[in-house]
Amino acid sequence: RDTLGADFDKELSFAEINQKRKQLAFAAFRDPDFLSRIHILDNLVNPNVEAMYQLFQRTGILGKLCYLPTGSAEERQELMLQSSTLFKAYMSGEFGEQLVREYLDKMRSMPSVRIGSESLARDFFV
């Protein structure tokens, strides 16, 4: 199977490499297993996306505390409490454990999937 990486060794122009990239992408879209592969990828990525959202949430809270004037002392206290709670979750390992738990739950909930000659059985991830 010809890969894009091998084409870089041939000293092809950017346009030729880009054309090859397009051909490989369209070939992947036409593959009958494309939807199965995307479903697996989506399930693998979702817990990480949620974790990144939580990390950005704390960054936003810290930004509000440090750089934006807050209206009241109660509002500032609430932001400090939210930041502290998230920080404790990260430092205690609770955040990482929750991420792994969500990932494994996703894998357990996936039905058995067959991709070409490969079979990814749900029981493999239990």
N, CA, C and O atoms as a DFTB+ gen file, in Angstrom:
504 C
 N C O
     1  1       0.852      -1.175       0.000
     2  2       0.000       0.000       0.000
     3  2       0.891       1.229       0.000
     4  3       1.788       1.348       0.834
     5  1       0.652       2.130      -0.919
     6  2       1.443       3.341      -1.033
     7  2       1.020       4.322       0.053
     8  3      -0.169       4.591       0.221
     9  1       1.974       4.848       0.777
    10  2       1.645       5.776       1.856
    11  2       2.166       7.156       1.533
    12  3       3.059       7.328       0.703
    13  1       1.599       8.123       2.194
    14  2       2.012       9.501       1.997
    15  2       3.440       9.720       2.484
    16  3       4.179      10.518       1.906
    17  1       3.830       9.020       3.537
    18  2       5.174       9.160       4.070
    19  2       6.249       8.790       3.066
    20  3       7.301       9.425       3.007
    21  1       5.979       7.756       2.273
    22  2       6.942       7.349       1.263
    23  2       7.095       8.423       0.189
    24  3       8.172       8.575      -0.387
    25  1       6.024       9.168      -0.084
    26  2       6.085      10.222      -1.095
    27  2       6.988      11.367      -0.679
    28  3       7.590      12.011      -1.539
    29  1       7.103      11.642       0.622
    30  2       7.981      12.712       1.073
    31  2       9.442      12.399       0.751
    32  3      10.236      13.308       0.508
    33  1       9.794      11.110       0.750
    34  2      11.165      10.722       0.446
    35  2      11.501      10.906      -1.032
    36  3      12.680      10.938      -1.388
    37  1      10.502      11.027      -1.898
    38  2      10.712      11.155      -3.337
    39  2      10.937      12.590      -3.776
    40  3      11.100      12.860      -4.966
    41  1      10.948      13.521      -2.815
    42  2      11.134      14.944      -3.092
    43  2      10.084      15.464      -4.070
    44  3      10.417      16.075      -5.086
    45  1       8.835      15.220      -3.757
    46  2       7.736      15.725      -4.565
    47  2       7.442      17.166      -4.184
    48  3       7.772      17.610      -3.084
    49  1       6.822      17.885      -5.097
    50  2       6.451      19.261      -4.801
    51  2       5.277      19.279      -3.830
    52  3       4.607      18.268      -3.620
    53  1       5.047      20.439      -3.248
    54  2       3.927      20.580      -2.315
    55  2       2.611      20.232      -3.005
    56  3       1.772      19.550      -2.417
    57  1       2.418      20.687      -4.234
    58  2       1.175      20.418      -4.970
    59  2       0.989      18.914      -5.192
    60  3      -0.126      18.406      -5.076
    61  1       2.066      18.208      -5.507
    62  2       1.969      16.759      -5.731
    63  2       1.630      16.033      -4.418
    64  3       0.807      15.117      -4.402
    65  1       2.259      16.445      -3.343
    66  2       1.981      15.835      -2.037
    67  2       0.543      16.124      -1.620
    68  3      -0.151      15.242      -1.114
    69  1       0.097      17.361      -1.834
    70  2      -1.270      17.733      -1.489
    71  2      -2.280      16.931      -2.324
    72  3      -3.309      16.500      -1.805
    73  1      -1.989      16.734      -3.602
    74  2      -2.868      15.937      -4.464
    75  2      -2.946      14.497      -3.951
    76  3      -4.026      13.908      -3.916
    77  1      -1.818      13.938      -3.559
    78  2      -1.797      12.579      -3.013
    79  2      -2.600      12.515      -1.714
    80  3      -3.319      11.546      -1.471
    81  1      -2.476      13.544      -0.889
    82  2      -3.228      13.618       0.362
    83  2      -4.734      13.606       0.087
    84  3      -5.492      12.912       0.764
    85  1      -5.154      14.380      -0.914
    86  2      -6.571      14.407      -1.295
    87  2      -7.036      13.035      -1.772
    88  3      -8.116      12.578      -1.398
    89  1      -6.233      12.386      -2.586
    90  2      -6.601      11.061      -3.097
    91  2      -6.774      10.068      -1.955
    92  3      -7.728       9.290      -1.944
    93  1      -5.852      10.093      -0.995
    94  2      -5.952       9.188       0.142
    95  2      -7.185       9.490       0.993
    96  3      -7.837       8.573       1.494
    97  1      -7.505      10.781       1.155
    98  2      -8.689      11.148       1.938
    99  2      -9.962      10.674       1.250
   100  3     -10.841      10.112       1.904
   101  1     -10.074      10.889      -0.049
   102  2     -11.273      10.447      -0.766
   103  2     -11.383       8.928      -0.789
   104  3     -12.485       8.384      -0.730
   105  1     -10.254       8.245      -0.874
   106  2     -10.277       6.782      -0.825
   107  2     -10.778       6.305       0.537
   108  3     -11.523       5.329       0.623
   109  1     -10.367       6.998       1.600
   110  2     -10.834       6.622       2.947
   111  2     -12.335       6.834       3.074
   112  3     -13.024       6.020       3.688
   113  1     -12.857       7.930       2.495
   114  2     -14.298       8.185       2.557
   115  2     -15.096       7.109       1.824
   116  3     -16.209       6.773       2.229
   117  1     -14.532       6.573       0.754
   118  2     -15.232       5.545      -0.026
   119  2     -15.125       4.152       0.599
   120  3     -15.848       3.238       0.203
   121  1     -14.240       3.990       1.557
   122  2     -14.050       2.695       2.206
   123  2     -15.345       2.288       2.912
   124  3     -15.921       3.097       3.640
   125  1     -15.820       1.044       2.713
   126  2     -17.069       0.617       3.359
   127  2     -16.987       0.608       4.893
   128  3     -18.018       0.663       5.563
   129  1     -15.792       0.541       5.445
   130  2     -15.617       0.524       6.897
   131  2     -15.453       1.923       7.492
   132  3     -15.190       2.062       8.686
   133  1     -15.607       2.956       6.664
   134  2     -15.350       4.321       7.108
   135  2     -16.206       4.703       8.314
   136  3     -15.677       5.231       9.293
   137  1     -17.512       4.450       8.267
   138  2     -18.393       4.834       9.370
   139  2     -18.055       4.082      10.653
   140  3     -18.123       4.658      11.738
   141  1     -17.695       2.819      10.547
   142  2     -17.304       2.055      11.738
   143  2     -16.055       2.649      12.367
   144  3     -15.961       2.771      13.588
   145  1     -15.105       3.015      11.531
   146  2     -13.865       3.599      12.038
   147  2     -14.121       4.961      12.702
   148  3     -13.537       5.272      13.740
   149  1     -14.983       5.751      12.101
   150  2     -15.302       7.063      12.665
   151  2     -16.028       6.896      13.997
   152  3     -15.782       7.652      14.936
   153  1     -16.915       5.915      14.083
   154  2     -17.637       5.660      15.336
   155  2     -16.656       5.311      16.458
   156  3     -16.775       5.814      17.575
   157  1     -15.699       4.458      16.154
   158  2     -14.689       4.080      17.150
   159  2     -13.865       5.306      17.547
   160  3     -13.639       5.548      18.733
   161  1     -13.426       6.066      16.570
   162  2     -12.623       7.255      16.846
   163  2     -13.398       8.261      17.690
   164  3     -12.855       8.842      18.630
   165  1     -14.668       8.464      17.351
   166  2     -15.499       9.392      18.109
   167  2     -15.608       8.960      19.564
   168  3     -15.513       9.791      20.467
   169  1     -15.805       7.686      19.795
   170  2     -15.911       7.171      21.164
   171  2     -14.592       7.275      21.917
   172  3     -14.589       7.468      23.133
   173  1     -13.494       7.151      21.226
   174  2     -12.198       7.253      21.882
   175  2     -11.843       8.702      22.231
   176  3     -11.161       8.955      23.225
   177  1     -12.298       9.631      21.429
   178  2     -11.909      11.032      21.604
   179  2     -12.814      11.780      22.591
   180  3     -12.347      12.694      23.271
   181  1     -14.081      11.416      22.681
   182  2     -15.024      12.181      23.493
   183  2     -14.602      12.382      24.952
   184  3     -14.714      13.504      25.445
   185  1     -14.126      11.366      25.668
   186  2     -13.698      11.630      27.048
   187  2     -12.560      12.650      27.129
   188  3     -12.504      13.442      28.070
   189  1     -11.666      12.634      26.159
   190  2     -10.563      13.601      26.163
   191  2     -11.061      15.012      25.888
   192  3     -10.544      15.973      26.457
   193  1     -12.056      15.143      25.024
   194  2     -12.624      16.458      24.739
   195  2     -13.271      17.026      25.996
   196  3     -13.108      18.207      26.303
   197  1     -14.000      16.190      26.720
   198  2     -14.636      16.631      27.963
   199  2     -13.580      17.036      28.995
   200  3     -13.757      18.022      29.710
   201  1     -12.496      16.286      29.072
   202  2     -11.419      16.629      30.015
   203  2     -10.788      17.968      29.641
   204  3     -10.500      18.783      30.516
   205  1     -10.575      18.195      28.361
   206  2     -10.005      19.475      27.935
   207  2     -10.952      20.624      28.271
   208  3     -10.507      21.700      28.669
   209  1     -12.244      20.402      28.115
   210  2     -13.219      21.429      28.468
   211  2     -13.087      21.796      29.950
   212  3     -13.130      22.974      30.305
   213  1     -12.928      20.795      30.806
   214  2     -12.793      21.057      32.236
   215  2     -11.506      21.822      32.543
   216  3     -11.490      22.701      33.404
   217  1     -10.434      21.483      31.837
   218  2      -9.179      22.215      32.039
   219  2      -9.327      23.672      31.602
   220  3      -8.853      24.577      32.289
   221  1      -9.979      23.900      30.467
   222  2     -10.207      25.266      30.000
   223  2     -11.141      26.020      30.939
   224  3     -11.019      27.234      31.103
   225  1     -12.074      25.295      31.554
   226  2     -12.994      25.925      32.494
   227  2     -12.206      26.520      33.665
   228  3     -12.465      27.652      34.074
   229  1     -11.259      25.773      34.198
   230  2     -10.465      26.294      35.319
   231  2      -9.603      27.466      34.865
   232  3      -9.444      28.441      35.600
   233  1      -9.051      27.380      33.668
   234  2      -8.264      28.497      33.142
   235  2      -9.127      29.747      33.035
   236  3      -8.664      30.848      33.333
   237  1     -10.377      29.585      32.612
   238  2     -11.291      30.721      32.539
   239  2     -11.585      31.315      33.893
   240  3     -11.645      32.534      34.047
   241  1     -11.769      30.453      34.874
   242  2     -12.027      30.927      36.240
   243  2     -10.826      31.712      36.760
   244  3     -10.983      32.786      37.341
   245  1      -9.627      31.171      36.548
   246  2      -8.421      31.873      37.006
   247  2      -8.275      33.218      36.295
   248  3      -7.867      34.207      36.903
   249  1      -8.611      33.246      35.007
   250  2      -8.557      34.502      34.270
   251  2      -9.505      35.538      34.840
   252  3      -9.155      36.712      34.961
   253  1     -10.706      35.102      35.190
   254  2     -11.676      36.024      35.799
   255  2     -11.164      36.540      37.132
   256  3     -11.289      37.725      37.439
   257  1     -10.588      35.647      37.919
   258  2     -10.091      36.062      39.239
   259  2      -8.924      37.039      39.136
   260  3      -8.828      37.982      39.921
   261  1      -8.044      36.813      38.174
   262  2      -6.820      37.615      38.099
   263  2      -6.973      38.903      37.292
   264  3      -6.387      39.926      37.646
   265  1      -7.747      38.863      36.224
   266  2      -7.706      39.971      35.275
   267  2      -8.997      40.759      35.134
   268  3      -8.974      41.894      34.656
   269  1     -10.115      40.186      35.537
   270  2     -11.371      40.901      35.364
   271  2     -11.917      41.338      36.717
   272  3     -11.883      40.577      37.684
   273  1     -12.410      42.541      36.776
   274  2     -13.017      42.967      38.040
   275  2     -14.326      42.209      38.264
   276  3     -15.128      42.058      37.342
   277  1     -14.529      41.750      39.456
   278  2     -15.759      41.034      39.769
   279  2     -16.697      41.960      40.516
   280  3     -16.276      42.915      41.168
   281  1     -17.982      41.653      40.403
   282  2     -18.988      42.531      40.982
   283  2     -19.024      42.531      42.491
   284  3     -19.005      43.592      43.115
   285  1     -19.074      41.364      43.082
   286  2     -19.273      41.322      44.530
   287  2     -18.281      40.344      45.170
   288  3     -17.643      39.533      44.499
   289  1     -18.184      40.458      46.474
   290  2     -17.308      39.551      47.224
   291  2     -17.835      38.123      47.153
   292  3     -17.052      37.174      47.130
   293  1     -19.165      37.964      47.118
   294  2     -19.749      36.622      47.036
   295  2     -19.407      35.962      45.701
   296  3     -19.108      34.769      45.637
   297  1     -19.458      36.769      44.637
   298  2     -19.117      36.239      43.306
   299  2     -17.654      35.800      43.267
   300  3     -17.332      34.735      42.741
   301  1     -16.786      36.615      43.818
   302  2     -15.353      36.285      43.859
   303  2     -15.119      35.024      44.710
   304  3     -14.318      34.162      44.350
   305  1     -15.821      34.932      45.827
   306  2     -15.696      33.755      46.698
   307  2     -16.157      32.494      45.963
   308  3     -15.540      31.437      46.093
   309  1     -17.234      32.606      45.195
   310  2     -17.739      31.469      44.430
   311  2     -16.725      31.030      43.373
   312  3     -16.499      29.833      43.192
   313  1     -16.119      31.985      42.679
   314  2     -15.089      31.654      41.693
   315  2     -13.894      30.972      42.358
   316  3     -13.343      30.013      41.818
   317  1     -13.501      31.462      43.515
   318  2     -12.379      30.862      44.240
   319  2     -12.714      29.434      44.666
   320  3     -11.859      28.550      44.605
   321  1     -13.937      29.211      45.090
   322  2     -14.366      27.873      45.487
   323  2     -14.364      26.926      44.288
   324  3     -13.902      25.791      44.395
   325  1     -14.881      27.391      43.144
   326  2     -14.878      26.568      41.932
   327  2     -13.453      26.213      41.509
   328  3     -13.167      25.065      41.169
   329  1     -12.573      27.194      41.533
   330  2     -11.180      26.967      41.159
   331  2     -10.520      25.974      42.110
   332  3      -9.811      25.065      41.676
   333  1     -10.754      26.149      43.396
   334  2     -10.178      25.262      44.404
   335  2     -10.678      23.831      44.229
   336  3      -9.902      22.881      44.337
   337  1     -11.969      23.676      43.961
   338  2     -12.542      22.344      43.775
   339  2     -11.915      21.640      42.580
   340  3     -11.552      20.467      42.661
   341  1     -11.790      22.368      41.466
   342  2     -11.174      21.779      40.274
   343  2      -9.707      21.446      40.522
   344  3      -9.237      20.382      40.119
   345  1      -8.979      22.350      41.186
   346  2      -7.562      22.115      41.485
   347  2      -7.389      20.862      42.342
   348  3      -6.510      20.043      42.076
   349  1      -8.218      20.716      43.360
   350  2      -8.141      19.536      44.230
   351  2      -8.438      18.257      43.449
   352  3      -7.813      17.224      43.690
   353  1      -9.380      18.320      42.521
   354  2      -9.691      17.148      41.688
   355  2      -8.488      16.761      40.836
   356  3      -8.189      15.576      40.684
   357  1      -7.795      17.759      40.277
   358  2      -6.611      17.475      39.457
   359  2      -5.489      16.889      40.309
   360  3      -4.893      15.872      39.953
   361  1      -5.211      17.532      41.425
   362  2      -4.062      17.143      42.238
   363  2      -4.265      15.836      43.000
   364  3      -3.295      15.134      43.287
   365  1      -5.491      15.507      43.324
   366  2      -5.760      14.268      44.059
   367  2      -5.777      13.045      43.152
   368  3      -5.739      11.912      43.631
   369  1      -5.834      13.274      41.842
   370  2      -5.931      12.157      40.905
   371  2      -7.364      11.832      40.525
   372  3      -7.604      11.006      39.644
   373  1      -8.316      12.476      41.185
   374  2      -9.738      12.227      40.899
   375  2     -10.070      12.553      39.442
   376  3     -10.831      11.832      38.797
   377  1      -9.499      13.632      38.933
   378  2      -9.731      14.053      37.553
   379  2      -9.271      12.961      36.573
   380  3     -10.005      12.597      35.653
   381  1      -8.059      12.447      36.777
   382  2      -7.528      11.403      35.909
   383  2      -8.305      10.106      36.032
   384  3      -8.562       9.431      35.035
   385  1      -8.676       9.760      37.252
   386  2      -9.462       8.542      37.457
   387  2     -10.814       8.647      36.758
   388  3     -11.285       7.680      36.160
   389  1     -11.428       9.809      36.834
   390  2     -12.716      10.010      36.163
   391  2     -12.556       9.900      34.649
   392  3     -13.411       9.329      33.973
   393  1     -11.467      10.443      34.120
   394  2     -11.209      10.360      32.681
   395  2     -11.064       8.906      32.246
   396  3     -11.662       8.494      31.252
   397  1     -10.282       8.135      32.976
   398  2     -10.097       6.720      32.644
   399  2     -11.416       5.961      32.790
   400  3     -11.737       5.109      31.960
   401  1     -12.175       6.264      33.832
   402  2     -13.469       5.615      34.054
   403  2     -14.426       5.887      32.886
   404  3     -15.087       4.972      32.395
   405  1     -14.495       7.148      32.447
   406  2     -15.363       7.501      31.320
   407  2     -14.913       6.795      30.048
   408  3     -15.739       6.314      29.273
   409  1     -13.596       6.734      29.834
   410  2     -13.059       6.069      28.655
   411  2     -13.438       4.584      28.659
   412  3     -13.893       4.056      27.644
   413  1     -13.254       3.921      29.782
   414  2     -13.583       2.500      29.868
   415  2     -15.086       2.261      29.748
   416  3     -15.509       1.282      29.132
   417  1     -15.891       3.141      30.328
   418  2     -17.343       3.014      30.181
   419  2     -17.748       3.143      28.719
   420  3     -18.605       2.400      28.241
   421  1     -17.137       4.079      28.015
   422  2     -17.427       4.230      26.584
   423  2     -17.069       2.957      25.825
   424  3     -17.829       2.493      24.976
   425  1     -15.903       2.400      26.141
   426  2     -15.456       1.201      25.429
   427  2     -16.376       0.015      25.735
   428  3     -16.670      -0.790      24.851
   429  1     -16.828      -0.089      26.984
   430  2     -17.721      -1.184      27.349
   431  2     -19.073      -1.053      26.672
   432  3     -19.711      -2.058      26.359
   433  1     -19.518       0.180      26.440
   434  2     -20.839       0.391      25.850
   435  2     -20.843       0.221      24.338
   436  3     -21.905       0.115      23.725
   437  1     -19.650       0.193      23.730
   438  2     -19.595       0.020      22.280
   439  2     -19.973      -1.402      21.912
   440  3     -19.550      -2.353      22.569
   441  1     -20.768      -1.548      20.863
   442  2     -21.060      -2.903      20.399
   443  2     -19.813      -3.497      19.748
   444  3     -18.862      -2.780      19.441
   445  1     -19.827      -4.792      19.543
   446  2     -18.715      -5.409      18.823
   447  2     -18.674      -4.812      17.425
   448  3     -19.699      -4.697      16.754
   449  1     -17.487      -4.439      17.000
   450  2     -17.330      -3.790      15.706
   451  2     -16.369      -4.600      14.866
   452  3     -15.338      -5.060      15.356
   453  1     -16.705      -4.774      13.614
   454  2     -15.837      -5.504      12.695
   455  2     -15.329      -4.524      11.657
   456  3     -16.110      -3.832      11.004
   457  1     -14.018      -4.471      11.510
   458  2     -13.393      -3.610      10.519
   459  2     -12.521      -4.496       9.644
   460  3     -11.488      -4.996      10.087
   461  1     -12.942      -4.686       8.405
   462  2     -12.198      -5.557       7.507
   463  2     -12.065      -6.934       8.119
   464  3     -13.062      -7.570       8.461
   465  1     -10.840      -7.392       8.256
   466  2     -10.601      -8.706       8.850
   467  2     -10.412      -8.616      10.358
   468  3     -10.295      -9.645      11.023
   469  1     -10.379      -7.394      10.915
   470  2     -10.172      -7.212      12.344
   471  2     -11.513      -7.142      13.062
   472  3     -12.480      -6.587      12.539
   473  1     -11.564      -7.694      14.235
   474  2     -12.769      -7.603      15.047
   475  2     -12.406      -7.005      16.395
   476  3     -11.525      -7.504      17.096
   477  1     -13.088      -5.943      16.743
   478  2     -12.888      -5.322      18.048
   479  2     -14.078      -5.712      18.898
   480  3     -15.151      -5.119      18.781
   481  1     -13.899      -6.686      19.737
   482  2     -15.003      -7.161      20.549
   483  2     -15.155      -6.299      21.778
   484  3     -14.166      -5.848      22.355
   485  1     -16.377      -6.070      22.176
   486  2     -16.669      -5.270      23.353
   487  2     -15.998      -5.885      24.583
   488  3     -15.500      -5.154      25.439
   489  1     -15.978      -7.200      24.680
   490  2     -15.417      -7.867      25.840
   491  2     -13.917      -7.638      26.005
   492  3     -13.381      -7.798      27.102
   493  1     -13.245      -7.267      24.929
   494  2     -11.813      -7.019      24.993
   495  2     -11.499      -5.865      25.929
   496  3     -10.439      -5.850      26.555
   497  1     -12.402      -4.900      26.034
   498  2     -12.153      -3.687      26.804
   499  2     -12.679      -3.777      28.220
   500  3     -12.526      -2.822      28.981
   501  1     -13.287      -4.874      28.603
   502  2     -13.859      -5.007      29.950
   503  2     -12.762      -5.299      30.946
   504  3     -13.034      -5.447      32.137
